[in-house]
Amino acid sequence: MKRTSLVDVAVEKLKEYITIHQFENGDKLPSEKLLIEKLGVSRTVVREAVSRLQQSGLIEVKSGSGMYITEKDKHLSMLFESHMKVHGFKIKELLEVRKIIELGAIRLIIEGKLNVDSQKLKDINKKYYDSINQADQLALYDSIFHETIILFTKNQTLISMSKVIKEYFSKNQFNKVVVQEDIEKSFYEHGKIIEAIESLNLILAHEIMNNHLSRVFEWIEDLERKS
């Protein structure tokens, strides 16, 4: 096996190790000697693997101190990208995961009667509509609206997963809706989602969000087929 292949394997094993052990931002990684034992590769391979993760922004190497996690959400994103490389990308599956996350967030909020700043959501939705002629701003405020709902759950695992999904959609510009009719409908649905959350109506909130996401997902799938 070539060294490059060994390094690739070591990088993936190191990513898995970081994820499985739930390292947080600022946490120190095991020593180089321990990593050599855990990964079952040579010192040279470990150093090259660490160098790659350092370049990607996941790890910081401090001289005389050791290796530290610099971005706690980065490893989820990297594992996701690794999965895509191995198993291929399926837009339908990714959309289903996003729907599960968003519907789950609403359930946590309503069933837990969590504190939600409805006015903040309304302000974001207004900014969304006011950006009707600016595709980039529309995508931004639509993303912020959905992300804010998830943030209200205060569930860090759900929030981290959401960020990974959001990152992929942003990279591929799948969240840019350009038809005015769709924009107006999304604005209306956003408002109804807020009202359903305010009234703690889980069934209605799920119904509106499900319809809202299904329509957007149909548009994204159509866009992906044409690309």
Backbone torsions as a table, in degrees:
resi	resn	phi	psi	omega
1	MET	NA	134.7	-179.1
2	LYS	-72.4	156.0	-179.0
3	ARG	-58.1	-39.4	-179.0
4	THR	-60.5	-37.4	178.7
5	SER	-67.7	-41.2	177.8
6	LEU	-62.7	-39.9	179.0
7	VAL	-65.1	-42.7	178.3
8	ASP	-57.9	-45.2	179.3
9	VAL	-63.0	-43.4	-179.5
10	ALA	-63.8	-39.1	178.2
11	VAL	-61.2	-46.1	-179.2
12	GLU	-65.5	-40.6	178.5
13	LYS	-64.1	-38.5	-180.0
14	LEU	-68.2	-39.2	176.3
15	LYS	-60.7	-45.9	-179.7
16	GLU	-62.3	-41.6	179.6
17	TYR	-60.2	-44.4	-179.9
18	ILE	-62.7	-41.7	-178.4
19	THR	-70.8	-48.4	-178.1
20	ILE	-59.1	-39.1	-178.0
21	HIS	-89.2	5.1	172.2
22	GLN	51.6	51.0	177.0
23	PHE	-66.3	141.4	178.5
24	GLU	-107.4	167.4	177.8
25	ASN	-56.0	125.8	179.6
26	GLY	94.3	-10.8	179.2
27	ASP	-68.8	145.3	-179.9
28	LYS	-90.8	135.1	177.6
29	LEU	-82.4	162.4	176.9
30	PRO	-60.0	163.2	179.8
31	SER	-65.5	163.2	178.4
32	GLU	-56.8	-40.1	-179.6
33	LYS	-61.3	-44.2	179.5
34	LEU	-67.7	-36.8	178.5
35	LEU	-65.3	-36.8	177.3
36	ILE	-60.3	-42.6	179.9
37	GLU	-68.5	-44.3	-176.5
38	LYS	-69.2	-38.1	-177.5
39	LEU	-88.0	-17.9	177.9
40	GLY	68.5	34.5	179.4
41	VAL	-131.6	175.5	-177.4
42	SER	-76.3	166.6	178.0
43	ARG	-60.0	-40.2	-179.2
44	THR	-61.8	-43.3	-179.7
45	VAL	-65.8	-43.1	178.5
46	VAL	-60.0	-43.8	-178.6
47	ARG	-64.3	-38.1	178.7
48	GLU	-69.0	-38.8	178.6
49	ALA	-64.7	-44.4	178.3
50	VAL	-62.3	-39.6	179.7
51	SER	-61.3	-40.6	178.8
52	ARG	-63.8	-44.9	-179.3
53	LEU	-69.4	-29.0	175.9
54	GLN	-67.5	-41.6	178.9
55	GLN	-66.5	-31.5	-179.4
56	SER	-78.2	-13.1	178.4
57	GLY	96.8	2.1	-179.1
58	LEU	-80.5	-37.6	-175.1
59	ILE	-119.8	142.8	172.0
60	GLU	-119.2	129.1	178.5
61	VAL	-101.8	118.1	179.6
62	LYS	-103.5	121.5	-177.5
63	SER	-56.9	125.6	178.6
64	GLY	78.1	-0.6	-177.5
65	SER	-119.5	-44.2	-180.0
66	GLY	134.1	-162.3	-177.0
67	MET	-110.1	137.0	-176.1
68	TYR	-132.5	149.3	174.3
69	ILE	-75.9	131.6	-179.2
70	THR	-106.7	-27.0	178.1
71	GLU	-135.3	107.5	-172.0
72	LYS	-67.7	-23.3	179.5
73	ASP	-88.9	-11.8	-173.4
74	LYS	-63.5	-36.7	-175.8
75	HIS	-66.4	-32.5	176.8
76	LEU	-64.5	-44.2	179.0
77	SER	-62.3	-41.7	-178.5
78	MET	-68.9	-38.4	176.4
79	LEU	-64.1	-39.2	179.2
80	PHE	-62.1	-46.6	179.2
81	GLU	-63.3	-38.6	178.6
82	SER	-63.5	-42.1	178.5
83	HIS	-61.1	-42.4	-179.1
84	MET	-63.2	-38.5	-179.6
85	LYS	-65.3	-38.1	-176.5
86	VAL	-79.8	-46.1	-171.8
87	HIS	-102.8	-7.4	-178.7
88	GLY	86.6	163.2	-176.6
89	PHE	-100.2	127.6	177.1
90	LYS	-121.7	104.8	-176.0
91	ILE	-58.5	-37.5	-178.1
92	LYS	-62.0	-42.5	-179.4
93	GLU	-66.7	-40.0	179.7
94	LEU	-64.3	-40.8	178.5
95	LEU	-65.1	-38.4	178.6
96	GLU	-63.8	-39.7	178.5
97	VAL	-64.2	-42.7	179.0
98	ARG	-61.1	-41.3	-179.6
99	LYS	-64.7	-42.4	178.7
100	ILE	-59.6	-43.2	-179.7
101	ILE	-63.0	-47.0	-175.4
102	GLU	-71.2	-40.2	177.0
103	LEU	-68.2	-36.7	177.5
104	GLY	-64.7	-37.9	178.6
105	ALA	-62.4	-43.4	179.5
106	ILE	-63.2	-40.6	178.7
107	ARG	-62.3	-45.1	179.1
108	LEU	-60.2	-42.1	-178.4
109	ILE	-65.6	-49.5	-174.9
110	ILE	-73.9	-47.6	-178.9
111	GLU	-67.3	-32.6	179.1
112	GLY	-88.7	-2.9	-177.5
113	LYS	48.1	48.1	-177.8
114	LEU	-74.6	154.3	180.0
115	ASN	-70.4	125.4	-179.8
116	VAL	-127.7	130.1	177.2
117	ASP	-86.6	88.0	-176.9
118	SER	-60.9	-37.2	-178.6
119	GLN	-64.2	-35.3	178.2
120	LYS	-62.7	-43.1	178.0
121	LEU	-63.9	-40.1	179.2
122	LYS	-65.2	-40.0	179.0
123	ASP	-64.3	-41.3	178.9
124	ILE	-64.8	-42.0	-179.6
125	ASN	-64.0	-37.0	177.8
126	LYS	-65.4	-41.6	178.2
127	LYS	-63.8	-35.2	176.4
128	TYR	-59.7	-49.8	-177.7
129	TYR	-68.1	-37.9	-179.5
130	ASP	-66.2	-15.7	-179.8
131	SER	-97.3	25.7	-171.9
132	ILE	-56.0	-27.8	-179.0
133	ASN	-103.2	11.9	-179.2
134	GLN	-127.2	97.8	-174.2
135	ALA	-56.1	-43.6	-178.6
136	ASP	-63.6	-42.8	179.9
137	GLN	-69.0	-37.5	176.8
138	LEU	-58.1	-49.8	-179.9
139	ALA	-60.6	-39.7	-179.0
140	LEU	-63.2	-51.0	-176.1
141	TYR	-72.6	-29.3	174.2
142	ASP	-65.1	-43.9	178.6
143	SER	-63.5	-43.2	-179.8
144	ILE	-63.3	-38.8	179.8
145	PHE	-58.7	-52.4	-177.6
146	HIS	-68.4	-37.8	179.5
147	GLU	-65.3	-37.4	-179.0
148	THR	-64.9	-39.3	176.9
149	ILE	-58.7	-44.9	-179.9
150	ILE	-66.0	-37.8	178.6
151	LEU	-61.6	-31.9	-179.5
152	PHE	-65.0	-18.8	178.9
153	THR	-72.5	-24.9	-175.5
154	LYS	59.2	18.7	176.6
155	ASN	-90.8	104.2	-171.7
156	GLN	-63.7	-33.8	178.5
157	THR	-66.2	-45.2	178.7
158	LEU	-63.0	-41.6	-180.0
159	ILE	-63.3	-43.7	179.9
160	SER	-64.2	-43.2	178.3
161	MET	-62.4	-40.7	179.3
162	SER	-62.1	-39.5	-179.7
163	LYS	-63.6	-37.8	179.6
164	VAL	-64.9	-45.9	179.0
165	ILE	-63.3	-44.2	-179.9
166	LYS	-59.8	-40.9	-179.2
167	GLU	-59.5	-41.5	-179.3
168	TYR	-67.5	-44.5	179.8
169	PHE	-61.3	-40.2	-179.4
170	SER	-65.7	-43.1	-179.3
171	LYS	-61.0	-37.1	-175.4
172	ASN	-97.8	3.0	176.0
173	GLN	54.7	37.5	178.6
174	PHE	-80.4	-8.0	-173.7
175	ASN	-102.7	18.8	179.9
176	LYS	-97.5	101.2	177.1
177	VAL	-90.8	127.6	-173.1
178	VAL	-115.9	-8.8	-179.4
179	VAL	-85.0	126.0	-175.3
180	GLN	-59.2	-38.9	179.7
181	GLU	-60.0	-40.3	179.0
182	ASP	-67.3	-37.6	179.5
183	ILE	-63.1	-47.0	-179.4
184	GLU	-64.0	-39.0	179.5
185	LYS	-67.8	-40.7	178.4
186	SER	-63.6	-40.9	177.6
187	PHE	-59.3	-44.9	179.4
188	TYR	-64.2	-45.1	-178.8
189	GLU	-66.0	-38.2	175.5
190	HIS	-56.3	-44.9	-179.9
191	GLY	-61.8	-41.7	-179.6
192	LYS	-68.4	-33.9	176.5
193	ILE	-63.7	-43.1	178.3
194	ILE	-60.4	-46.0	-179.3
195	GLU	-61.7	-42.1	-179.1
196	ALA	-65.8	-37.9	177.4
197	ILE	-67.1	-42.1	179.3
198	GLU	-60.1	-37.9	-177.9
199	SER	-88.8	3.0	-180.0
200	LEU	57.7	34.3	179.9
201	ASN	-95.3	92.0	-175.0
202	LEU	-64.5	-44.0	-178.0
203	ILE	-60.7	-47.0	-179.6
204	LEU	-66.5	-43.4	-179.7
205	ALA	-61.0	-41.9	178.3
206	HIS	-66.2	-40.9	-179.3
207	GLU	-62.7	-46.6	-179.0
208	ILE	-66.2	-46.5	-179.3
209	MET	-64.2	-40.4	179.6
210	ASN	-61.9	-46.1	178.6
211	ASN	-64.7	-40.5	-179.6
212	HIS	-61.7	-48.9	-178.6
213	LEU	-69.8	-37.7	-179.5
214	SER	-61.0	-41.2	179.8
215	ARG	-67.0	-44.3	178.5
216	VAL	-64.0	-39.4	-178.6
217	PHE	-67.0	-35.3	176.7
218	GLU	-61.4	-40.8	179.1
219	TRP	-65.2	-42.6	-178.9
220	ILE	-66.2	-43.3	179.4
221	GLU	-62.9	-39.1	178.2
222	ASP	-65.0	-42.2	178.6
223	LEU	-62.9	-41.3	-178.7
224	GLU	-66.9	-36.4	178.8
225	ARG	-65.6	-34.8	-177.0
226	LYS	-80.8	-19.1	-176.0
227	SER	-78.8	NA	NA
